[in-house]
Amino acid sequence: MSNKKEYKISIDPRILELLGPSLYTNIYFILAELIANAYDANAKNVYIIQEKGSLTVEDDGHGMSYEDGDIAKYLNVAQETRSISDQEYVSGSDNKRKKMGRKGVGKLAALSVSPNVEIKTVRNGERSGFILSRNVSDDRLLKPIEEEDIKFNKIEENGTAVVMSSPQYVLNKTVKAIRNNILKIFPLVDEDFRIHVEVGGQSTVIDSFEKDLVSGLGGLITLGVEYEGLAKHFDSQLDNKEKYERDLLKKWPSHKKNLILKCKDGEEDSFELEIRGWIGVYRSTKGRKLDNSDFPDNFISLLSNKKLGEYNILPIVGKNAMTEVYVVGQLHVDLFEETELPDMALSNRQGYKTDDERYQEVLRYVRNELLPKAIGLRVKYASFVKQEKDEEKNRMKKQREELFKRKIDEFKSVASSSAADMISGQFKNGEVSLDEVRGYVSKAINNSFPNMGVKKTIDSAKKKLLISHASADKSSCDFIYDLLIFNGVPAGEILYTSSDNPESVIPDKAPIFEYLRNFFVESYSTEGIYVIYVTSSSMADSWGAVSEVGAGWVTKSEHEIFNINSYKPEKPLDVEVVWANISNDSDGRINLTVHDANRVVSKIEGITNSLKYTSKSERLILNEVRRLANVK
C-alpha cells in the first residue's frame, strides 16, 4: 500500500532550501518545537534518543493517518492551526491541554538540524513515512519510506518519530546538562507528559521541573493559586527556617489588567491580561553553567499556553546589576496566544513582536514591580546568611574572650602568689606584709598586661568604624558610607545599622548597645572603635544616637563629625575642630559647595589613614564626590 501513497508538500521548494537551515539556531529550541508537536498530539511520553549519526524524537501520541488526511494536513506548511476558539484544545485531551502550535511551521524545525529528516508515523495500525528534505524537486513530492522500514524505538501502538540523520547540532555529553537545558525551555512536564532522554548510554526521565529549579532557590515569589504548590520544594537551607522563610517565600495572586485590543477582524474588544508563574533568586550561582552551550541560569522566560515564547527578557527589564545574576523565573501569559488576536510570536519561537501592547504591558509590570521585589529577596537572603555566619562568629569570639579571661585570671593569680611567696621570703624582719607584696605584684602585672599582645586575634575580628546617626539621615549616611567603600575601607570593618549591605549591619539584628558593650567595653582588647557622628536635628531627637555620643565620650573614642543642613553640634563631641557640612533636599539628593566638597574629601582621606588603610588621592576622591553629589 505504501508505494501508492504520495507525499506532497505545499510550500515552494526554494523556500525550504533557504529557510530550512536558518530557521532555528539552537538545538534546544528545535527540540522544544518537536516536543510541542508531541504535546499537541496528546502524547504521554516523548523520547529523545541521540545515537551515532542520528538524533531521534519519538512520541506516543495519536499518530497520523494517510487515509484520514492527517498527513496532508501535516504537509500543508504555514497553515494556521488555531484560527477559531474551537481549535484551542488538543484532540482527545478533554479540554485539559491547550494547543501550543499555531503557525504550522514548527514541523520544519528538524530541517535546521539535518538536510534530510525521516518522518515515520503509525495510527490504528496504519503506517506511513516519508523524507522531509531541504532539497525537494519542483513537483514537491517527498521520497516515501517503505512500510517494512517504518520501525520505532519505543512506541508499540500509535505515535510519530522524527529521525534527523547526520545532525549538524549535538546535545550535551551528560544527561544532567540536557535535562537542565530542556527544563528551561519546556517546563511543562508532569506525570501525564514525560520526556525521556537517552544519550551515550545514559538515560533520565524528566517529569517535574519544580524539584530541579525551585529547590535551588533562596527566595521565591509565586503568582497565582496553581503555582503555590511550588512552595513545598522551596528550601532556603538557613538554620532558622521558620523565622526567615516568612520573608523569603511569597504567595501572590496572579497579576491581572484589562486591555482594549484590536482583534484580527479589526474590531476592538476588552481582554484580561493575566500573568501567572513564579520568580525567584538562587542561593548561589556557583557551578551552575558548566558548558558554553548551556542556557544562562539567570533568566525570566515568557510562556504562553505553556509553550516557550521568549527565553529571557531579563536584559530588557533589568539594569545589568550584579544581583540580577541570581534571578530566575518563568511567567505564563496565555493572552499572547489568544486566537481572536493577531499572532505576536516570531516564527522561530525566540521572541515576540516588541510593539504589541500585550508584550509592553508585561515588560512594565516585570520591570517596575516584580523584578525589584525579587532582587529585594536576594538582598534579604544574603543578609540572613550573613547574620547566621556572624552569629556563629560572635559566639566563637565570646568563647575566646571567656577562655582568655580564665587563662589570664589564672595567670595573674599564680604569678602574683608565686612572686609574693618568693619576695616575702626576703623580708624576714616582717616590715612588708604578704598581702602588700601580693598587691604590688598584681598591680605590676596589670600595668604590664596590655603590652602582652594576647588579644591580637580578637582585635583583628572586630569592627573598626561606627557610623553613628539617626535613621532619618540615611541618604547622607549612605553618601559617606559609599565614599569610605570607594576609598578602600572594607564593608566588613564598618558598623552602619542602616546599610543595605549585609556586611555592615548588626549581626542578627542584635541591639547595638549590647553589641558595643560586649565587644568594645567588656573586653581585654586595647583597640578602640573609630566613630563618625552624622549630626543633625534628627540626631538630636534620637535617644539612641545621643546615647552613642555619650558612650563615645566615656570610652574616649576617636571621632569625626559630618554635619547636615547647618545643624550645630555640641559637646561632648570635639566641636573645636572644623567639621564637614552636607546639605540634602527633601528627595535625599546631596548638595555641596566646592568648599564643603573639599572638606569631605579631607575627612574621608583622614579617616581612611587613621584606620591604617591606604587612601586614594584627593583628586580621585573628589571625582567620586562629584559623581555621587551635586557640587556647586
C-alpha positions in Angstrom: 0.0 0.0 0.0 2.9 2.3 0.8 4.0 2.5 -2.8 0.7 4.1 -3.7 1.0 6.9 -1.2 2.2 10.3 -2.4 3.6 12.9 0.0 3.3 16.3 -1.5 4.4 19.4 0.5 2.6 22.6 0.0 5.5 25.0 0.3 7.7 26.2 -2.5 10.9 24.0 -2.6 13.1 27.1 -2.8 11.7 28.4 0.5 12.6 25.1 2.1 16.1 25.3 0.7 16.5 28.8 2.1 14.5 28.6 5.3 15.4 25.1 6.5 19.0 25.6 7.7 18.5 29.0 9.3 15.0 29.0 10.9 16.5 27.9 14.2 20.0 28.4 15.6 19.9 26.3 18.8 19.3 22.6 19.2 17.1 23.1 22.3 14.7 25.5 20.6 14.4 22.8 17.8 13.7 20.2 20.4 11.1 22.5 22.0 9.2 22.6 18.7 9.3 18.9 18.3 8.3 18.3 21.9 5.4 20.8 21.5 4.2 18.8 18.4 4.2 15.7 20.5 2.2 17.5 23.2 -0.3 18.7 20.6 -0.6 15.0 19.5 -1.8 14.2 23.1 1.3 12.2 23.8 2.1 10.9 27.2 5.8 10.2 26.6 8.4 11.8 24.3 11.7 10.0 23.7 14.9 12.0 22.7 17.5 9.5 21.6 21.0 10.5 20.4 22.9 7.8 18.7 26.0 7.9 16.4 24.9 9.6 13.2 21.3 10.4 14.2 19.1 12.3 16.6 15.5 10.9 17.1 12.4 12.5 18.7 9.7 9.9 19.2 6.3 10.2 20.9 3.3 8.0 21.7 0.7 10.5 20.6 -2.2 9.7 18.3 0.0 9.4 15.2 -1.1 10.4 11.7 -3.3 8.5 9.2 -2.7 8.9 5.5 -6.2 7.7 4.7 -7.9 10.2 7.1 -6.0 13.1 5.7 -3.7 13.7 8.7 -0.6 13.5 6.5 -2.0 16.1 4.0 -2.6 18.5 6.9 0.9 17.9 8.2 2.4 18.8 4.8 0.3 21.9 4.5 3.1 24.1 5.9 2.3 27.6 7.3 -1.4 26.9 7.6 -2.7 28.3 10.8 -3.8 25.5 13.1 -5.8 27.6 15.6 -7.9 30.1 13.6 -11.0 29.8 15.8 -11.6 29.2 19.5 -13.0 25.7 18.9 -9.5 24.6 17.8 -7.8 25.8 21.0 -7.6 22.4 22.7 -5.7 19.2 21.9 -8.0 16.5 20.4 -8.6 13.7 23.0 -7.4 15.7 26.0 -10.9 16.5 27.4 -10.1 20.2 27.0 -7.2 19.8 29.5 -4.4 20.7 27.0 -4.3 23.9 25.1 -2.6 23.6 21.7 0.8 25.1 21.6 1.2 25.2 17.8 -0.4 28.0 15.7 1.7 28.9 12.7 2.2 25.5 11.2 5.9 25.9 10.7 7.3 24.1 13.7 7.4 20.8 11.7 10.2 22.4 9.7 12.4 22.8 12.8 14.2 19.5 12.3 15.5 20.7 8.9 17.7 23.1 10.9 19.5 20.1 12.3 19.6 17.8 9.2 19.1 18.3 5.5 17.1 15.0 5.4 14.6 14.1 8.1 12.7 10.8 8.3 9.1 11.2 9.4 7.6 7.9 10.5 4.1 7.6 12.0 1.5 4.9 12.8 -2.2 5.3 13.7 -4.5 2.4 14.4 -2.1 0.0 12.6 -1.7 2.2 9.5 2.0 3.1 8.9 3.2 6.0 6.8 6.6 7.5 6.2 8.5 10.0 4.1 11.7 12.0 4.0 11.3 15.7 4.7 14.2 17.4 2.8 15.7 20.8 2.2 16.1 19.9 -1.4 12.7 19.0 -3.0 12.0 18.6 -6.7 9.7 21.0 -8.5 6.8 18.6 -8.3 7.0 19.0 -4.5 6.9 15.2 -3.9 8.8 13.8 -1.0 10.5 10.4 -1.0 8.3 7.8 0.6 9.6 5.3 3.2 8.6 1.7 2.6 6.2 0.3 5.1 8.6 -2.5 6.2 11.2 0.2 7.0 8.8 2.1 9.3 10.1 1.0 12.7 10.2 2.6 16.1 12.5 2.5 19.1 9.9 2.8 21.9 6.3 3.1 20.7 4.2 0.0 20.1 0.8 1.4 19.1 0.2 5.0 17.9 2.8 7.6 17.6 5.4 9.5 15.4 9.1 9.5 15.1 11.3 12.3 13.7 14.7 11.0 12.8 17.4 13.6 12.0 20.4 11.9 10.3 23.9 13.4 10.3 22.8 16.1 12.7 24.6 19.4 12.5 23.9 20.1 16.2 24.5 17.6 19.0 23.3 17.6 22.6 25.5 18.0 25.7 27.5 14.9 26.7 25.7 14.4 30.0 22.0 13.8 30.6 22.2 16.2 33.6 23.1 19.1 31.3 20.5 18.1 28.7 17.9 17.8 31.5 18.7 21.3 32.8 18.5 22.9 29.4 15.2 21.2 28.4 13.6 22.2 31.7 14.5 25.9 31.0 12.7 25.9 27.6 10.0 23.3 28.2 8.9 23.3 31.9 5.5 21.6 31.1 6.4 18.1 32.4 4.5 16.0 34.9 3.2 12.5 35.3 0.9 13.0 32.2 3.7 14.2 30.0 7.2 12.8 30.4 10.4 13.4 28.5 12.8 10.6 28.3 16.4 11.3 27.3 19.0 8.6 26.1 22.5 9.8 25.2 25.7 7.8 25.2 24.5 5.0 27.4 23.0 7.4 29.9 19.3 8.0 30.4 17.0 10.2 32.5 13.2 10.9 32.8 12.1 14.5 33.1 8.7 14.6 34.8 9.0 17.6 37.2 10.7 20.9 36.9 9.9 22.1 40.4 12.4 20.0 42.2 15.2 20.9 39.8 14.8 24.7 39.7 12.9 25.7 42.8 14.9 23.6 45.2 18.0 25.7 44.5 16.4 29.0 45.4 17.0 31.3 48.3 13.8 33.3 47.7 10.6 32.6 45.8 7.5 34.6 44.7 4.6 32.6 43.2 1.9 34.2 41.0 -1.5 32.5 41.0 -3.0 29.7 43.0 -1.8 26.9 40.6 1.8 27.8 41.3 1.5 28.0 45.1 2.4 24.3 45.2 6.0 25.2 44.3 6.4 26.3 47.9 6.8 22.7 49.0 10.0 22.4 47.1 11.4 25.6 48.4 14.3 25.3 50.9 16.4 28.3 51.9 18.8 25.9 53.8 19.0 28.5 56.6 19.3 27.2 60.1 16.3 29.2 61.4 13.9 28.5 58.5 10.7 29.3 60.3 12.0 32.7 61.2 13.5 33.7 57.8 11.3 32.0 55.2 8.3 34.2 56.1 10.3 36.9 54.4 11.8 34.8 51.6 8.7 32.9 50.4 5.8 35.0 49.0 2.5 33.7 47.5 0.9 36.4 45.4 -2.3 36.3 43.3 -1.8 36.4 39.6 -1.3 39.9 38.1 -4.4 41.0 36.1 -5.1 44.0 34.0 -7.8 44.8 31.4 -6.6 45.9 28.0 -8.5 47.2 25.0 -7.0 45.4 22.0 -7.7 45.2 18.3 -8.8 41.8 17.1 -7.8 40.1 13.8 -11.1 41.3 12.3 -10.2 44.9 13.0 -12.7 45.4 15.8 -11.6 46.4 19.3 -12.6 44.4 22.3 -11.7 44.1 26.0 -9.3 41.4 27.2 -7.9 40.4 30.5 -4.1 40.2 30.6 -3.1 37.7 33.4 0.4 36.9 34.4 1.0 33.7 36.3 4.1 31.7 37.2 7.0 32.3 39.5 10.2 34.2 40.0 13.0 33.5 42.4 16.6 34.1 43.3 19.3 31.4 43.6 21.1 30.7 46.9 24.3 30.6 44.9 25.3 30.6 41.2 28.4 28.5 41.8 28.8 25.5 39.5 25.6 26.1 37.5 26.6 26.9 33.9 29.1 24.2 33.2 29.3 24.4 29.4 29.2 27.3 27.0 26.4 25.6 25.1 24.2 25.7 28.2 21.4 28.3 28.5 22.1 31.1 31.0 20.9 30.3 34.5 19.7 33.8 35.2 16.6 34.4 33.0 13.0 35.4 33.0 11.1 33.4 30.4 7.8 34.2 28.9 5.5 31.3 28.0 2.0 31.1 26.5 -0.3 28.1 26.5 2.7 26.6 28.4 5.0 26.9 25.5 8.2 28.9 25.5 7.8 32.2 23.5 10.9 34.1 24.7 13.6 32.6 26.8 15.0 35.7 28.5 13.6 39.2 29.0 16.0 40.0 31.9 18.3 42.0 29.7 15.3 44.1 28.6 13.7 44.7 32.0 16.9 44.7 34.2 19.6 47.2 34.9 22.6 44.9 34.4 23.1 44.9 38.2 25.2 42.3 39.9 22.3 41.0 41.9 20.5 40.1 38.6 22.8 37.1 38.1 20.7 35.4 40.8 17.3 36.0 39.2 15.3 33.2 37.5 11.6 33.0 36.6 9.0 31.6 34.3 5.9 33.7 33.6 2.9 32.5 31.8 0.8 34.9 29.7 -1.8 33.0 27.7 -3.2 36.2 26.2 -0.2 36.1 23.9 -1.8 33.1 22.1 -5.4 34.3 22.2 -6.9 33.0 19.0 -9.0 36.2 18.3 -6.0 38.4 18.5 -3.2 38.8 15.9 -0.3 36.3 16.3 2.6 38.1 18.0 5.1 35.3 18.3 8.1 35.3 16.0 8.4 32.4 13.6 11.4 30.8 15.4 9.7 31.0 18.8 12.6 33.0 20.1 10.7 36.2 20.9 7.6 38.3 20.4 6.7 41.4 18.5 8.0 44.1 20.7 5.5 46.8 19.8 2.5 44.7 20.8 0.6 46.2 23.8 0.4 42.9 25.5 4.2 42.5 25.4 4.8 46.1 26.5 2.4 45.7 29.5 4.2 42.6 30.7 7.6 44.3 30.5 6.2 47.3 32.5 5.0 45.0 35.3 8.1 42.9 35.5 10.5 45.9 35.3 8.6 48.2 37.8 7.2 45.7 40.3 8.2 42.0 40.0 11.9 42.3 39.4 12.6 44.8 42.2 10.7 42.6 44.6 12.8 39.5 43.5 16.0 41.4 43.9 14.8 42.5 47.3 14.5 38.8 48.3 18.1 38.3 47.2 19.3 41.1 49.4 17.3 39.7 52.4 18.6 36.2 51.8 22.2 37.4 51.7 21.6 39.4 54.9 20.2 36.4 56.7 23.1 34.2 55.6 25.5 36.9 56.8 23.6 37.2 60.1 23.9 33.4 60.7 27.6 33.5 60.0 28.1 36.5 62.2 26.1 34.8 65.0 28.4 31.8 64.9 31.5 34.1 64.6 30.4 36.2 67.5 29.7 33.1 69.6 33.2 31.9 68.9 34.5 35.4 69.8 32.8 35.3 73.1 34.1 31.8 73.8 37.6 33.1 73.0 37.1 36.1 75.3 35.9 33.9 78.2 38.8 31.5 77.6 41.3 34.4 77.6 39.8 35.8 80.8 40.0 32.5 82.6 43.6 31.9 81.4 44.6 35.4 82.3 43.0 35.3 85.7 44.7 32.0 86.4 48.0 33.6 85.2 47.6 36.6 87.4 46.7 34.5 90.4 49.5 32.1 90.0 52.1 34.7 89.0 51.2 37.1 91.9 51.1 34.3 94.5 54.4 32.8 93.3 56.1 36.2 93.2 54.8 37.1 96.6 56.0 33.9 98.2 59.4 34.5 96.7 59.6 38.1 97.7 58.2 37.6 101.2 61.0 35.2 101.9 63.4 38.0 101.5 61.7 40.1 104.3 62.4 38.0 107.4 62.0 41.1 109.6 58.3 41.4 108.6 58.5 45.0 107.6 56.3 44.2 104.5 53.2 42.1 104.8 52.4 39.2 102.4 49.2 41.0 101.3 51.1 44.2 100.5 53.6 42.3 98.4 50.8 40.5 96.5 49.2 43.8 95.8 52.4 45.3 94.5 53.0 42.3 92.2 49.4 42.2 91.0 49.5 45.9 90.2 52.7 45.5 88.3 51.2 42.6 86.3 48.1 44.5 85.5 50.1 47.5 84.3 52.2 45.5 82.0 49.4 43.2 80.8 48.2 45.3 77.8 51.6 45.0 76.2 51.5 41.2 76.2 49.6 41.2 72.8 47.3 38.2 73.7 44.3 40.0 72.2 45.7 40.2 68.7 43.3 37.6 67.3 40.3 39.3 68.9 41.3 42.8 67.8 41.5 41.6 64.2 38.0 40.3 64.2 36.3 43.5 65.5 34.6 46.3 63.6 36.8 49.3 63.3 34.4 52.1 62.4 30.9 53.1 63.6 28.7 55.5 61.7 26.5 57.0 64.5 23.4 58.5 63.0 19.6 58.9 63.0 17.8 56.7 60.6 16.1 59.8 59.0 19.5 60.8 57.7 20.1 57.6 55.7 20.7 59.4 52.4 23.6 61.4 53.8 25.0 58.4 55.7 24.8 56.3 52.5 26.9 59.1 50.8 29.6 58.9 53.5 29.5 55.1 53.5 29.8 54.9 49.7 32.9 57.2 49.9 34.5 55.1 52.5 34.0 51.9 50.5 35.3 53.6 47.4 38.4 54.7 49.3 39.3 51.2 50.4 37.7 50.7 53.8 36.2 47.2 53.8 32.4 46.9 54.3 33.1 44.3 56.9 35.0 46.8 59.1 32.1 49.3 59.2 29.2 49.1 61.6 26.4 51.0 59.9 22.9 49.9 61.1 21.0 51.5 58.1 23.2 50.0 55.5 21.8 48.0 52.6 25.0 45.9 52.6 24.6 42.9 55.0 28.4 43.1 55.6 27.9 46.3 57.7 24.8 45.7 59.7 24.5 44.4 63.2 24.7 40.6 63.4 21.3 39.0 63.6 19.7 42.4 64.4 21.2 42.4 67.9 20.7 45.6 70.0 23.5 47.9 69.1 24.3 48.8 72.7 24.6 45.2 73.7 26.8 44.6 70.7 29.1 47.5 71.6 29.2 46.6 75.2 30.2 43.0 74.6 32.9 43.8 72.1 34.3 47.2 72.9 33.9 47.7 76.7 33.8 44.3 78.4 36.9 43.1 76.6 40.7 42.9 77.2 41.1 44.5 73.8 43.1 47.7 73.7 41.8 48.6 70.2 39.1 51.3 70.2 36.4 51.9 67.7 36.5 55.0 65.4 33.2 56.8 65.3 31.7 59.1 62.6 29.0 61.2 64.1 26.5 62.4 61.5 24.9 65.3 63.4 21.6 66.8 62.6 18.3 67.9 64.2 17.1 64.4 63.7 20.1 63.0 65.6 19.4 65.4 68.5 15.9 63.9 68.8 17.2 60.3 68.6 17.8 58.8 72.0 19.9 56.0 70.5 22.2 58.4 68.6 22.6 60.7 71.7 23.4 57.6 73.8 26.1 56.7 71.3 27.7 60.1 71.7 27.8 59.6 75.5 29.3 56.2 75.1 31.9 57.5 72.8 32.8 60.2 75.3 33.1 57.7 78.1 35.4 55.4 76.1 37.3 58.3 74.6 36.7 57.1 71.1 38.5 58.9 68.2 35.9 60.5 66.1 35.0 62.8 63.2 31.8 64.9 62.6 29.8 65.2 59.4 27.0 67.8 59.9 23.8 68.0 58.0 22.0 71.2 56.9 23.8 73.7 59.1 23.0 72.0 62.4 25.4 73.0 65.1 26.9 70.0 67.0 27.6 70.4 70.7 29.9 68.9 73.3 31.0 66.3 74.4 31.8 66.0 70.7 35.0 67.6 69.6 33.4 70.8 68.3 36.7 72.8 68.4 37.8 71.2 65.1 36.2 72.1 61.8 33.5 69.6 60.7 32.3 68.7 57.2 28.9 70.2 56.1 26.5 68.2 54.0 23.2 69.5 52.6 20.4 67.3 51.3 17.0 68.1 49.9 13.6 66.5 50.5 14.3 63.9 47.8 17.5 62.8 49.6 19.8 64.4 47.0 23.2 65.5 48.3 24.3 69.1 47.6 27.7 70.5 48.4 29.6 73.7 47.9 33.1 73.4 46.4 34.5 74.3 49.9 32.4 71.6 51.6 33.2 69.0 48.9 37.0 69.6 49.6 36.3 69.3 53.3 34.5 66.0 52.8 37.5 64.7 50.8 39.9 65.7 53.5 37.8 63.9 56.2 37.4 60.7 54.2 41.2 60.7 53.5 42.0 61.2 57.2 39.6 58.6 58.4 41.0 56.0 56.0 44.5 56.7 57.1 43.6 56.5 60.7 42.2 53.1 60.2 45.5 52.1 58.6 44.2 51.7 55.1 45.8 53.3 52.1 43.8 56.2 50.8 43.2 57.1 47.2 44.4 60.5 46.0 42.4 63.6 46.8 41.7 64.1 43.1 40.1 60.6 42.8 38.0 61.0 46.0 36.8 64.4 44.7 35.8 62.9 41.4 33.7 60.3 43.3 32.2 63.0 45.4 31.1 64.8 42.3 29.7 61.6 40.9 27.6 61.0 44.0 26.6 64.6 44.8 25.7 67.9 43.2 28.7 70.1 43.8 28.3 73.8 43.0 
